[in-house]
Amino acid sequence: MLFRSPQCNRIDIVHHKAKGIIQADYETMDIDVRMDFICLWNDLSEITLRLHPDLEIKGIVDSKGHSLRYWFRKGKLRLIFPEPLTTNQKVMLFFKMSGPMIKDFSHKRAWIKGTGGEYSWLPDYGYIDLRSSDVLIGLPKPYVVCAPGKLEEEFSDNERNYFRWVENVPVGFTGVVLGPYQIMKTLSKKIKNLSDKKEIEFLSYFSTGNTFGLPKELRKSLTESGVILELYSKLFSAYPFEKFALIELPSFFGYSQGLPSMLLLDPTLFLSRTSLSNIGFDSQNLSQHLAHEVSHQWWGHVVPWQTYHDQWLSESFAQISAALYIQSTGGNEAYESFIRNWEELGLKVANEGSIWHGARRLGKDYYKMVYFKGASIMHMLR
């Protein structure tokens, strides 16, 4: 079951159908988007959407071909409808946009701006509005694309590769990652504890320059991800997506991120266990890190947070979820070791303010407040 954020919205965006063509400079992207939404207010004459500020809008029309008046400044897009909308009216708007939307982090490993930020490359409304998506991305050869959902089409022309990803599950983030990745596919497998016993396709996107990313080690990471998914499907709810992808981030990122049906991971998780041991990494800590990010498929995507004040719940649930995985593999002693460490670190910021204040007010203390104090609160409640 998916939960929509209970906000007093004027509209409910239900679907995005988008086509993005990345130009030869590997920076500029031309975007056409159809946005389907349901009007929730009677006599609605205008609305303000969020959109990435680096975009330039070429035009916006409705399903009748009428052009909409609009003002766009600093990520806020105000639209004036040709005639007022009524409650429960279904509406389609068509956007034509362009801009320097590709963020190249290292050697063409990149994402579309807004993949992990406040403003999306797709028109958005409210804080987190769940919607399905159908996204076709064309980009210069030989690069590839990964996005939420299932890969429905893959084709090429003389200049570009094209990838069409369709996500039928409503999600709040349509992140798109691209680059010179090699793709490892494993056979689709049935995840235990799912009522419909559906098959999940497991994928790994790793850098062509990763000499340590041995196929055997990548399969271990994918296999462990499958074990984690099975545990969480038993503890929380059925895994809702049709694929699960691991994507290697550049080494200087220093963090990982869970997007719907895909994880953007620190490259240490793509190294062999021998290589990790040689540079002093604890494999159990890495398993905890992987389990934390996997849990965001539930805490963040199945159950989103309502405002930035509530984001700590997503991260704290992810921390305790990871500890539960460690308990299932390493026993109570391993679980208690993580809890003691969190309590010790959380006490250092116990008097720095309410965890509810969020990153905007907690600043440098946010990480310890959320990941350690918050996780300790979850353990206490458990």
C-alpha positions as CSV (number, residue, x, y, z in Angstrom):
1,M,0.0,0.0,0.0
2,L,1.2,3.5,-0.9
3,F,0.4,6.5,1.2
4,R,-0.1,10.0,-0.2
5,S,1.2,12.9,1.8
6,P,-1.9,14.5,3.5
7,Q,-1.5,18.1,2.3
8,C,-4.2,20.6,1.6
9,N,-3.4,20.6,-2.1
10,R,-5.3,22.3,-4.9
11,I,-4.3,19.7,-7.4
12,D,-3.1,16.1,-7.4
13,I,-0.5,15.3,-10.1
14,V,-1.1,11.7,-11.1
15,H,1.2,11.2,-14.1
16,H,4.1,12.6,-16.0
17,K,4.9,11.5,-19.6
18,A,8.2,13.0,-20.6
19,K,10.7,13.0,-23.5
20,G,14.2,14.4,-22.8
21,I,16.8,14.7,-25.6
22,I,20.4,15.4,-24.4
23,Q,22.5,17.3,-26.8
24,A,26.0,16.6,-28.0
25,D,27.5,19.0,-25.4
26,Y,26.3,16.5,-22.7
27,E,24.8,19.4,-20.8
28,T,21.8,20.8,-22.6
29,M,18.5,18.9,-22.5
30,D,15.3,19.6,-24.5
31,I,12.3,18.4,-22.6
32,D,8.6,17.8,-23.6
33,V,6.3,16.9,-20.7
34,R,2.7,16.0,-20.4
35,M,1.4,16.5,-16.9
36,D,-1.9,14.9,-15.9
37,F,-3.6,16.1,-12.7
38,I,-6.9,16.2,-10.9
39,C,-8.3,19.5,-9.7
40,L,-9.2,19.4,-6.0
41,W,-10.7,22.9,-5.6
42,N,-13.7,24.4,-7.3
43,D,-13.3,27.5,-9.4
44,L,-9.5,27.2,-9.5
45,S,-8.0,29.9,-11.8
46,E,-4.3,29.7,-11.0
47,I,-1.7,27.5,-9.4
48,T,2.0,27.7,-8.5
49,L,4.3,24.7,-9.4
50,R,7.9,23.9,-8.6
51,L,10.4,23.5,-11.4
52,H,14.2,23.5,-11.6
53,P,15.4,27.1,-11.9
54,D,17.9,26.2,-14.6
55,L,15.2,25.4,-17.1
56,E,13.9,27.8,-19.7
57,I,10.2,27.4,-20.6
58,K,9.4,27.6,-24.3
59,G,5.6,27.3,-23.9
60,I,2.7,25.7,-22.0
61,V,-0.6,24.7,-23.5
62,D,-3.6,22.7,-22.4
63,S,-5.3,19.8,-24.1
64,K,-7.4,22.2,-26.3
65,G,-4.2,23.9,-27.6
66,H,-4.8,27.1,-25.5
67,S,-1.6,28.7,-24.4
68,L,-1.3,29.4,-20.7
69,R,0.0,32.7,-19.2
70,Y,2.8,32.0,-16.7
71,W,5.5,33.6,-14.6
72,F,8.7,31.6,-13.8
73,R,11.2,32.9,-11.3
74,K,13.6,31.1,-8.9
75,G,12.0,27.7,-9.3
76,K,8.4,28.9,-8.8
77,L,6.1,28.6,-11.8
78,R,2.8,30.5,-11.6
79,L,0.2,29.3,-14.1
80,I,-3.1,31.1,-15.1
81,F,-5.7,28.8,-16.6
82,P,-7.7,30.0,-19.6
83,E,-10.9,29.3,-17.7
84,P,-11.5,28.2,-14.0
85,L,-11.2,24.5,-13.2
86,T,-13.9,22.6,-11.3
87,T,-13.5,20.0,-8.5
88,N,-12.5,16.5,-9.8
89,Q,-11.8,17.9,-13.3
90,K,-9.1,15.9,-15.1
91,V,-6.6,18.2,-16.8
92,M,-3.6,17.7,-19.1
93,L,-0.9,20.3,-19.6
94,F,1.9,20.2,-22.1
95,F,5.3,21.8,-21.3
96,K,8.2,22.5,-23.7
97,M,11.4,23.4,-21.9
98,S,15.2,23.4,-22.3
99,G,18.3,24.1,-20.3
100,P,21.7,23.0,-18.9
101,M,20.2,20.1,-17.0
102,I,22.9,17.5,-17.0
103,K,25.2,17.5,-13.9
104,D,28.4,15.7,-14.9
105,F,30.2,14.5,-11.7
106,S,33.1,12.6,-13.1
107,H,34.0,11.2,-16.5
108,K,30.4,11.6,-17.9
109,R,28.8,9.8,-14.9
110,A,26.0,12.2,-14.4
111,W,22.3,12.7,-13.5
112,I,19.6,15.1,-14.6
113,K,19.5,18.0,-12.2
114,G,16.7,17.7,-9.6
115,T,17.4,13.9,-9.2
116,G,18.1,14.4,-5.5
117,G,17.3,18.1,-4.9
118,E,14.5,20.4,-3.9
119,Y,13.5,21.3,-7.5
120,S,12.6,18.6,-10.0
121,W,13.2,18.6,-13.8
122,L,9.5,17.7,-14.1
123,P,6.7,20.2,-13.0
124,D,5.8,19.4,-9.4
125,Y,3.3,20.6,-6.8
126,G,3.4,20.5,-3.1
127,Y,6.2,19.0,-1.0
128,I,6.1,15.4,-2.2
129,D,3.3,14.5,-4.6
130,L,3.2,10.9,-5.7
131,R,2.7,10.2,-9.4
132,S,3.4,7.5,-12.0
133,S,5.8,8.3,-14.9
134,D,6.7,7.3,-18.4
135,V,10.1,8.8,-19.4
136,L,12.0,8.5,-22.6
137,I,15.6,9.8,-22.6
138,G,17.8,10.1,-25.6
139,L,21.5,10.7,-25.1
140,P,24.8,10.6,-27.1
141,K,26.3,7.2,-27.7
142,P,27.6,5.1,-26.0
143,Y,26.0,6.2,-22.8
144,V,23.1,4.5,-20.9
145,V,20.3,5.6,-18.7
146,C,18.7,4.3,-15.5
147,A,15.4,5.7,-14.1
148,P,12.6,4.5,-11.8
149,G,10.4,1.7,-13.1
150,K,10.8,-0.9,-15.8
151,L,12.8,-0.6,-19.0
152,E,10.1,-0.9,-21.7
153,E,12.0,0.2,-24.7
154,E,15.7,0.5,-25.8
155,F,16.7,1.6,-29.3
156,S,19.3,3.8,-31.2
157,D,19.7,6.0,-34.1
158,N,22.9,7.4,-35.7
159,E,23.6,9.8,-32.8
160,R,21.9,8.6,-29.7
161,N,20.8,5.7,-27.5
162,Y,17.2,5.9,-26.2
163,F,15.8,4.4,-23.1
164,R,12.1,4.4,-22.0
165,W,11.5,3.7,-18.3
166,V,7.9,3.3,-17.1
167,E,7.0,3.5,-13.4
168,N,3.4,2.5,-12.7
169,V,3.8,2.8,-8.9
170,P,3.2,6.4,-7.8
171,V,6.5,7.9,-6.5
172,G,7.6,11.3,-5.4
173,F,11.0,11.4,-7.1
174,T,11.8,10.7,-10.8
175,G,15.6,10.6,-10.7
176,V,17.5,9.8,-13.8
177,V,21.2,8.6,-13.8
178,L,23.3,8.3,-16.9
179,G,26.8,7.6,-18.0
180,P,29.4,5.2,-19.4
181,Y,28.2,2.3,-17.3
182,Q,28.5,-1.4,-17.8
183,I,25.3,-3.2,-16.9
184,M,25.2,-6.5,-15.1
185,K,21.9,-8.3,-15.2
186,T,21.0,-11.2,-13.1
187,L,18.1,-13.6,-13.7
188,S,14.8,-12.3,-12.5
189,K,14.0,-13.9,-9.2
190,K,11.0,-14.3,-7.0
191,I,11.3,-12.6,-3.7
192,K,9.9,-14.5,-0.7
193,N,7.2,-13.0,1.4
194,L,5.5,-11.3,-1.5
195,S,1.8,-12.2,-1.8
196,D,1.9,-12.3,-5.6
197,K,5.3,-13.9,-5.9
198,K,6.3,-11.5,-8.6
199,E,9.7,-11.6,-10.2
200,I,12.2,-8.7,-9.5
201,E,14.9,-7.9,-12.1
202,F,18.2,-7.2,-10.4
203,L,20.7,-4.8,-12.2
204,S,24.0,-3.3,-11.4
205,Y,25.4,-0.3,-13.2
206,F,29.2,0.1,-12.6
207,S,31.8,2.3,-14.1
208,T,33.8,1.1,-17.0
209,G,36.9,2.2,-15.2
210,N,36.2,0.2,-12.0
211,T,38.9,-2.4,-12.0
212,F,37.9,-3.7,-8.6
213,G,34.2,-4.2,-9.5
214,L,34.6,-7.9,-10.2
215,P,31.4,-9.6,-11.5
216,K,31.6,-12.1,-8.5
217,E,31.6,-9.2,-6.0
218,L,28.8,-7.3,-7.8
219,R,26.7,-10.5,-7.7
220,K,27.4,-10.7,-3.9
221,S,26.0,-7.1,-3.5
222,L,23.0,-7.9,-5.6
223,T,22.4,-11.2,-3.7
224,E,22.7,-9.5,-0.3
225,S,20.2,-6.8,-1.6
226,G,17.8,-9.6,-2.4
227,V,18.1,-11.0,1.1
228,I,17.5,-7.5,2.6
229,L,14.4,-7.1,0.3
230,E,13.0,-10.4,1.5
231,L,13.4,-9.4,5.2
232,Y,11.8,-6.0,4.7
233,S,9.0,-7.5,2.6
234,K,8.3,-9.7,5.6
235,L,8.6,-7.0,8.2
236,F,7.0,-4.0,6.4
237,S,5.1,-4.7,3.2
238,A,5.6,-6.3,-0.2
239,Y,8.4,-4.7,-2.3
240,P,6.3,-2.6,-4.8
241,F,8.6,-2.2,-7.7
242,E,9.5,-4.4,-10.7
243,K,13.3,-3.9,-10.6
244,F,16.1,-3.3,-8.2
245,A,19.2,-1.5,-9.5
246,L,22.6,-0.7,-7.8
247,I,24.4,2.3,-9.5
248,E,27.9,3.3,-8.7
249,L,28.6,6.9,-7.7
250,P,31.9,8.7,-8.2
251,S,34.3,8.0,-5.3
252,F,34.3,11.6,-4.0
253,F,30.5,11.7,-3.3
254,G,30.9,10.4,0.2
255,Y,27.2,9.4,0.5
256,S,24.6,7.2,-1.1
257,Q,21.0,7.8,-2.0
258,G,17.9,5.6,-2.4
259,L,15.7,6.4,-5.3
260,P,12.5,4.4,-6.3
261,S,13.6,1.0,-7.5
262,M,17.3,2.0,-7.6
263,L,20.2,2.8,-5.2
264,L,23.0,5.3,-5.9
265,L,25.9,3.9,-3.9
266,D,29.3,4.8,-2.7
267,P,31.8,2.9,-4.9
268,T,33.2,1.0,-1.8
269,L,30.2,-1.3,-2.1
270,F,31.4,-2.3,-5.6
271,L,34.9,-3.3,-4.4
272,S,35.9,-6.9,-3.7
273,R,35.9,-8.0,0.0
274,T,39.7,-8.5,-0.3
275,S,40.2,-4.9,-1.5
276,L,37.9,-3.6,1.3
277,S,39.9,-5.5,3.9
278,N,43.1,-4.1,2.6
279,I,41.9,-0.5,3.1
280,G,40.5,-1.1,6.5
281,F,36.7,-1.3,5.9
282,D,34.5,-3.4,8.1
283,S,32.2,-5.6,5.9
284,Q,29.4,-5.5,8.6
285,N,29.4,-1.7,8.5
286,L,29.0,-1.8,4.7
287,S,26.2,-4.3,5.0
288,Q,24.5,-1.9,7.5
289,H,25.0,0.9,5.0
290,L,23.5,-1.1,2.1
291,A,20.5,-2.2,4.3
292,H,19.9,1.5,5.3
293,E,19.7,2.5,1.6
294,V,17.5,-0.4,0.6
295,S,15.0,0.4,3.4
296,H,14.3,3.8,1.7
297,Q,12.3,1.8,-0.8
298,W,9.8,1.8,2.0
299,W,10.7,4.7,4.3
300,G,10.7,7.5,1.7
301,H,8.9,6.0,-1.3
302,V,6.2,3.7,0.0
303,V,5.7,6.1,3.0
304,P,6.9,9.6,2.2
305,W,7.4,12.4,4.7
306,Q,4.9,15.3,4.8
307,T,7.3,18.2,5.3
308,Y,11.0,18.8,5.9
309,H,10.2,18.6,9.6
310,D,9.3,15.0,9.2
311,Q,12.2,13.8,7.1
312,W,14.0,12.6,10.2
313,L,11.4,9.8,10.4
314,S,12.5,8.5,7.1
315,E,16.2,8.4,8.0
316,S,15.6,7.1,11.5
317,F,13.4,4.3,10.3
318,A,16.1,3.4,7.8
319,Q,18.7,3.2,10.5
320,I,16.6,0.9,12.8
321,S,15.7,-1.1,9.7
322,A,19.4,-1.6,8.9
323,A,20.0,-2.7,12.6
324,L,17.2,-5.3,12.2
325,Y,19.0,-6.7,9.2
326,I,22.3,-6.8,11.1
327,Q,20.4,-8.6,13.9
328,S,19.1,-11.2,11.5
329,T,22.5,-12.0,10.2
330,G,24.8,-11.3,13.1
331,G,22.6,-11.8,16.1
332,N,21.6,-9.7,19.1
333,E,25.2,-8.8,20.0
334,A,25.8,-7.2,16.7
335,Y,22.4,-5.3,17.0
336,E,23.2,-4.1,20.5
337,S,26.6,-2.9,19.3
338,F,25.0,-0.6,16.8
339,I,22.5,0.7,19.3
340,R,25.2,1.5,21.9
341,N,27.2,3.4,19.3
342,W,24.1,5.4,18.2
343,E,23.2,6.3,21.8
344,E,26.7,7.5,22.6
345,L,26.9,9.7,19.5
346,G,23.3,10.9,19.9
347,L,23.9,12.1,23.5
348,K,26.5,14.5,22.1
349,V,23.7,16.5,20.5
350,A,21.0,15.8,23.0
351,N,20.7,19.5,23.9
352,E,21.0,21.1,20.5
353,G,17.3,21.4,19.9
354,S,14.3,19.4,18.7
355,I,14.9,16.8,16.0
356,W,11.7,18.2,14.4
357,H,13.5,21.4,13.4
358,G,15.0,19.6,10.4
359,A,18.2,20.4,8.4
360,R,17.2,24.0,7.8
361,R,17.7,24.9,11.5
362,L,19.9,22.1,12.9
363,G,22.7,22.7,10.4
364,K,25.9,20.8,11.2
365,D,24.1,18.8,14.0
366,Y,21.5,17.5,11.7
367,Y,23.3,14.3,10.7
368,K,24.0,13.2,14.3
369,M,20.5,14.2,15.4
370,V,18.7,12.2,12.7
371,Y,21.0,9.2,12.2
372,F,21.9,8.6,15.9
373,K,19.5,10.4,18.2
374,G,16.6,9.6,15.9
375,A,17.6,5.9,15.5
376,S,17.9,5.7,19.3
377,I,14.3,7.0,19.6
378,M,13.2,4.3,17.2
379,H,15.0,1.6,19.3
380,M,13.4,3.0,22.5
381,L,9.9,2.9,20.9
382,R,10.6,-0.7,19.8
